[in-house]
Amino acid sequence: MANETENAWEAKYQTGDTPWEMAGECDRLAGLVQAGLIRPCHALELGCGSGAVAVHMAQLGFQVTALDIAPTAIEQARRLAANSGLEVNFVCADVTQWPGEGEPFDFVYDRGCYHVIRRDSGAGYLATLVRVTRPGSQVLLLAGNAAEPSGIRGGPPGVTEDEIRTDFAPWFDIVTLEPFHLQGRQGQQGPLFWSCRMVRVCR
């Protein structure tokens, strides 16, 4: 299954069929940093794709490790970081099976990984998230909103508020959970998402 999943995502990056790589995807994070609610720290991005967000995080002062299953995506991300003169630790690995690297992360960012993985490997995703965080670690999760069904404007898989709260309740307290529209590649209104900020608790 892991090889099939890797091959599927790899094919999309090789052909450029990556509609999820959209403009404005850093806006929510940048706003939280500007407000002082999330501070630059040892951070992990799950499902980093071609690296635009990871590089932006490094520009904001984060020490970034970024993970993706597609080798071509990681190659593109490494080139982007090198061209930007920034250091980002890019790792090619399956989010549901990654053992982590050393100390837990203080902050984890996910724009669009969870809402795909939860359909088949939700338990593996949560196990990794728990493994790479510690009590007090923050998570910013941007996920497709089920109020806009999958397929509208090429939108992502959707999850409900109850599903998010149930999936993460054992290990995380939700600080904020609010709907918003992602910005499209051309600056137009994109699909409806959830913005969920969570804190790892001691359980």
PEMO-V775233 format. One record per residue. N is the residue number from 1. RES is the residue in three letters. SS is DSSP state (H for helix, E for strand, L for the rest). Layout:
n;res;ss
N;RES;SS
N;RES;SS
This chain:
n;res;ss
1;MET;L
2;ALA;H
3;ASN;H
4;GLU;H
5;THR;H
6;GLU;H
7;ASN;H
8;ALA;H
9;TRP;H
10;GLU;H
11;ALA;H
12;LYS;H
13;TYR;H
14;GLN;H
15;THR;H
16;GLY;L
17;ASP;L
18;THR;L
19;PRO;L
20;TRP;L
21;GLU;L
22;MET;L
23;ALA;L
24;GLY;L
25;GLU;L
26;CYS;L
27;ASP;H
28;ARG;H
29;LEU;H
30;ALA;H
31;GLY;H
32;LEU;H
33;VAL;H
34;GLN;H
35;ALA;L
36;GLY;L
37;LEU;L
38;ILE;L
39;ARG;L
40;PRO;L
41;CYS;L
42;HIS;E
43;ALA;E
44;LEU;E
45;GLU;E
46;LEU;E
47;GLY;L
48;CYS;L
49;GLY;L
50;SER;L
51;GLY;L
52;ALA;H
53;VAL;H
54;ALA;H
55;VAL;H
56;HIS;H
57;MET;H
58;ALA;H
59;GLN;H
60;LEU;L
61;GLY;L
62;PHE;L
63;GLN;E
64;VAL;E
65;THR;E
66;ALA;E
67;LEU;E
68;ASP;E
69;ILE;L
70;ALA;L
71;PRO;H
72;THR;H
73;ALA;H
74;ILE;H
75;GLU;H
76;GLN;H
77;ALA;H
78;ARG;H
79;ARG;H
80;LEU;H
81;ALA;H
82;ALA;H
83;ASN;H
84;SER;H
85;GLY;L
86;LEU;L
87;GLU;L
88;VAL;L
89;ASN;E
90;PHE;E
91;VAL;E
92;CYS;E
93;ALA;L
94;ASP;L
95;VAL;L
96;THR;L
97;GLN;L
98;TRP;L
99;PRO;L
100;GLY;L
101;GLU;L
102;GLY;L
103;GLU;L
104;PRO;L
105;PHE;L
106;ASP;L
107;PHE;E
108;VAL;E
109;TYR;E
110;ASP;E
111;ARG;E
112;GLY;L
113;CYS;L
114;TYR;H
115;HIS;H
116;VAL;H
117;ILE;H
118;ARG;H
119;ARG;H
120;ASP;H
121;SER;H
122;GLY;H
123;ALA;H
124;GLY;H
125;TYR;H
126;LEU;H
127;ALA;H
128;THR;H
129;LEU;H
130;VAL;H
131;ARG;H
132;VAL;L
133;THR;L
134;ARG;L
135;PRO;L
136;GLY;L
137;SER;L
138;GLN;E
139;VAL;E
140;LEU;E
141;LEU;E
142;LEU;E
143;ALA;E
144;GLY;E
145;ASN;E
146;ALA;L
147;ALA;L
148;GLU;L
149;PRO;L
150;SER;L
151;GLY;L
152;ILE;H
153;ARG;H
154;GLY;H
155;GLY;L
156;PRO;L
157;PRO;L
158;GLY;L
159;VAL;E
160;THR;L
161;GLU;H
162;ASP;H
163;GLU;H
164;ILE;H
165;ARG;H
166;THR;H
167;ASP;H
168;PHE;H
169;ALA;L
170;PRO;L
171;TRP;L
172;PHE;E
173;ASP;E
174;ILE;E
175;VAL;E
176;THR;E
177;LEU;E
178;GLU;E
179;PRO;E
180;PHE;E
181;HIS;E
182;LEU;E
183;GLN;E
184;GLY;L
185;ARG;L
186;GLN;L
187;GLY;L
188;GLN;L
189;GLN;E
190;GLY;E
191;PRO;E
192;LEU;E
193;PHE;E
194;TRP;E
195;SER;E
196;CYS;E
197;ARG;E
198;MET;E
199;VAL;E
200;ARG;E
201;VAL;L
202;CYS;L
203;ARG;L
